[in-house]
Amino acid sequence: MSEHIVIVGNGMASLRLVEELLKRAMPNALRITVIGEEAEPAYNRVLLSSRLAGEVEADGISLRSHGWYAARGVTLITGTKVTAIDRTISAVALSSGESIGYDRLVLATGSDPVRLPLPGADIDRVVTFRDTKDVERMEALPAGSRTIVIGGGLLGIEAAWGLKRRGMKVTLIHVLDRLMERQLDVNGARQLEKAILGNDIEVILQATSKRVESVGEASILHLNQNMKSGETNLQLPFDLLVMAVGIRPRTELARAAGLDVNRGIIVSPTLATSDPLIFAIGECSESAGVVPGLVEPAYQQAEALSRTLCGDPATYEPKPVATNLKVSGVPVFSCGRFETEAGDEVICLTDPDLGIYRKLLVSDGRLAGCVLVGDTADGLFYLDLLTSARALDRFRADLAFGRAWCEAA
Ligand SMILES: Cc1cc2nc3c(=O)[nH]c(=O)nc-3n(C[C@H](O)[C@H](O)[C@H](O)COP(=O)(O)OP(=O)(O)OC[C@H]3O[C@@H](n4cnc5c(N)ncnc54)[C@H](O)[C@@H]3O)c2cc1C
């Protein structure tokens, strides 16, 4: 008798799990069913930014077709939401009214984009940046439209860049006094801001959005900018407003089923939830207090879980990950720590005219973090030094100059 594995969600983590299971499972050992709420089969969500910027075609982000799943004996149900888990009978209820039994269940439900609860913002021309429907909405705008992006993190900057590439007028608003504050120190953020302004995107920092006012076809965002010199009230008319202010793990199914949930669905090193028959991977999961917000950890989890589900128990442990900004001409790379702590050695290399900034933190003779703006060619070299915790002594003096110098040392 084959074991029935049911996967909720058909995003990037889910697809990678199916691929890994197909690689490892003994013939006829598993029967796999995947249920996804979105209309189309899994696509490369990471490339939504490149699609918005016109750097890849709409079909260039597809990963696998319905036919691919069918040819491998995997049942794929799209356009259907799982509405409840009944652990007493090991079954999930679907929005279609159907119920599907499982032997083991995997939750790969990803995240929801956060929408700021601004008065008046519950209108069609206020969107988020998470899925193909959001991007289609942006793509439908005529060139020259006035757009506002709220959120100066990675996604907000990529949305602003994509809209600019499509010929829109773009204003990027951020609540703090610097962009990408989770990945960049003050100097790196200033360098990035200069590069963005150079691309004709207006940037308003230290600005708190207050409300949206719509009169007929016109909408206006009201905001306050709080500078040292005082507070200014601003009013910005817009045709489309994009909120890119963060994500929230989708935990509602797990919570309703009585599983342990914190920010994400809490999982053990084997990726099991508080019910040993139910597992969670990707952005909905929380492993050792960490909720992954990038695709690489989700892939590592999928690989480990596939081993466990195929009878060869494996564990997953969160590792340092790197962030890359996908804005052509403005390369940014960040990994590990970027704020100095007591006892750190700080190595900085700047060439303002070339827009290059490089900051490396060394702690106990090992790399603890790096920020690269303008030239990121050595990013993976530094990430490798960070994850391997290699001693730097032999090439410490050449560290700032990258792989080629270090290898020659
Ligand atoms: C514009 C953009 C750019 C990004 N750029 C990068 C990048 O450069 N590098 C990087 O590493 N990461 C990037 N990310 C993040 C990356 O896309 C995510 O980390 C990754 O997609 C997470 O995969 P996931 O499978 O956990 O979640 P998702 O891809 O969100 O998939 C979850 C799926 O589950 C479905 N679902 C949820 N609940 C249910 C339910 N009850 N029933 C049925 N289906 C359900 C959802 O509809 C969704 O399709 C980016 C994200 C965006 C939006």
The ligand as an SDF file (V2000), in Angstrom:
LIG
                    3D

 53 58  0  0  0  0  0  0  0  0999 V2000
    8.5110   40.0920   -5.7110 C   0  0  0  0  0  0  0  0  0  0  0  0
    9.2880   39.1000   -4.8940 C   0  0  0  0  0  0  0  0  0  0  0  0
   10.6730   39.0090   -5.0390 C   0  0  0  0  0  0  0  0  0  0  0  0
   11.3900   38.1070   -4.2610 C   0  0  0  0  0  0  0  0  0  0  0  0
   12.7370   38.0430   -4.4350 N   0  0  0  0  0  0  0  0  0  0  0  0
   13.4450   37.1140   -3.7390 C   0  0  0  0  0  0  0  0  0  0  0  0
   14.8530   36.9620   -3.9480 C   0  0  0  0  0  0  0  0  0  0  0  0
   15.4900   37.7120   -4.6990 O   0  0  0  0  0  0  0  0  0  0  0  0
   15.4960   35.9630   -3.2810 N   0  0  0  0  0  0  0  0  0  0  0  0
   14.8370   35.1100   -2.4330 C   0  0  0  0  0  0  0  0  0  0  0  0
   15.4360   34.2050   -1.8770 O   0  0  0  0  0  0  0  0  0  0  0  0
   13.4920   35.2500   -2.1960 N   0  0  0  0  0  0  0  0  0  0  0  0
   12.7950   36.2220   -2.8230 C   0  0  0  0  0  0  0  0  0  0  0  0
   11.4550   36.3530   -2.5970 N   0  0  0  0  0  0  0  0  0  0  0  0
   10.8160   35.4960   -1.5670 C   0  0  0  0  0  0  0  0  0  0  0  0
   10.5160   34.1100   -2.1520 C   0  0  0  0  0  0  0  0  0  0  0  0
    9.7060   34.2490   -3.2720 O   0  0  0  0  0  0  0  0  0  0  0  0
    9.8290   33.2780   -1.0820 C   0  0  0  0  0  0  0  0  0  0  0  0
   10.7560   33.0990   -0.0130 O   0  0  0  0  0  0  0  0  0  0  0  0
    9.3920   31.9170   -1.5890 C   0  0  0  0  0  0  0  0  0  0  0  0
    8.5100   32.0550   -2.6670 O   0  0  0  0  0  0  0  0  0  0  0  0
    8.7110   31.1520   -0.4470 C   0  0  0  0  0  0  0  0  0  0  0  0
    8.1890   29.9500   -0.9450 O   0  0  0  0  0  0  0  0  0  0  0  0
    6.9660   29.2400   -0.2070 P   0  0  0  0  0  0  0  0  0  0  0  0
    6.6590   28.0410   -1.0340 O   0  0  0  0  0  0  0  0  0  0  0  0
    7.2610   29.0820    1.2240 O   0  0  0  0  0  0  0  0  0  0  0  0
    5.7590   30.2680   -0.2950 O   0  0  0  0  0  0  0  0  0  0  0  0
    4.9480   30.7720   -1.5670 P   0  0  0  0  0  0  0  0  0  0  0  0
    5.8180   30.8660   -2.7520 O   0  0  0  0  0  0  0  0  0  0  0  0
    4.2140   31.9860   -1.1140 O   0  0  0  0  0  0  0  0  0  0  0  0
    3.8860   29.6280   -1.8230 O   0  0  0  0  0  0  0  0  0  0  0  0
    2.8250   29.3470   -0.9550 C   0  0  0  0  0  0  0  0  0  0  0  0
    1.6250   28.9610   -1.7860 C   0  0  0  0  0  0  0  0  0  0  0  0
    0.6500   28.3630   -0.9390 O   0  0  0  0  0  0  0  0  0  0  0  0
   -0.6310   28.8160   -1.3160 C   0  0  0  0  0  0  0  0  0  0  0  0
   -1.5490   28.6360   -0.1640 N   0  0  0  0  0  0  0  0  0  0  0  0
   -1.5140   29.2940    1.0200 C   0  0  0  0  0  0  0  0  0  0  0  0
   -2.5160   28.8470    1.8300 N   0  0  0  0  0  0  0  0  0  0  0  0
   -3.1840   27.9120    1.1240 C   0  0  0  0  0  0  0  0  0  0  0  0
   -4.3270   27.0950    1.4100 C   0  0  0  0  0  0  0  0  0  0  0  0
   -4.9710   27.1700    2.5780 N   0  0  0  0  0  0  0  0  0  0  0  0
   -4.7590   26.2490    0.4520 N   0  0  0  0  0  0  0  0  0  0  0  0
   -4.1040   26.1420   -0.7420 C   0  0  0  0  0  0  0  0  0  0  0  0
   -3.0310   26.8930   -1.0630 N   0  0  0  0  0  0  0  0  0  0  0  0
   -2.5710   27.7630   -0.1460 C   0  0  0  0  0  0  0  0  0  0  0  0
   -0.3990   30.2680   -1.6980 C   0  0  0  0  0  0  0  0  0  0  0  0
   -1.4400   30.7420   -2.5100 O   0  0  0  0  0  0  0  0  0  0  0  0
    0.9420   30.1580   -2.4560 C   0  0  0  0  0  0  0  0  0  0  0  0
    0.7420   29.8880   -3.8080 O   0  0  0  0  0  0  0  0  0  0  0  0
   10.7070   37.2660   -3.3290 C   0  0  0  0  0  0  0  0  0  0  0  0
    9.3130   37.3670   -3.1780 C   0  0  0  0  0  0  0  0  0  0  0  0
    8.6050   38.2740   -3.9420 C   0  0  0  0  0  0  0  0  0  0  0  0
    7.1080   38.3850   -3.7520 C   0  0  0  0  0  0  0  0  0  0  0  0
  1  2  1  0
  2  3  1  0
  2 52  2  0
  3  4  2  0
  4  5  1  0
  4 50  1  0
  5  6  2  0
  6  7  1  0
  6 13  1  0
  7  8  2  0
  7  9  1  0
  9 10  1  0
 10 11  2  0
 10 12  1  0
 12 13  2  0
 13 14  1  0
 14 15  1  0
 14 50  1  0
 15 16  1  0
 16 17  1  0
 16 18  1  0
 18 19  1  0
 18 20  1  0
 20 21  1  0
 20 22  1  0
 22 23  1  0
 23 24  1  0
 24 25  2  0
 24 26  1  0
 24 27  1  0
 27 28  1  0
 28 29  2  0
 28 30  1  0
 28 31  1  0
 31 32  1  0
 32 33  1  0
 33 34  1  0
 33 48  1  0
 34 35  1  0
 35 36  1  0
 35 46  1  0
 36 37  1  0
 36 45  1  0
 37 38  2  0
 38 39  1  0
 39 40  1  0
 39 45  2  0
 40 41  1  0
 40 42  2  0
 42 43  1  0
 43 44  2  0
 44 45  1  0
 46 47  1  0
 46 48  1  0
 48 49  1  0
 50 51  2  0
 51 52  1  0
 52 53  1  0
M  END
$$$$
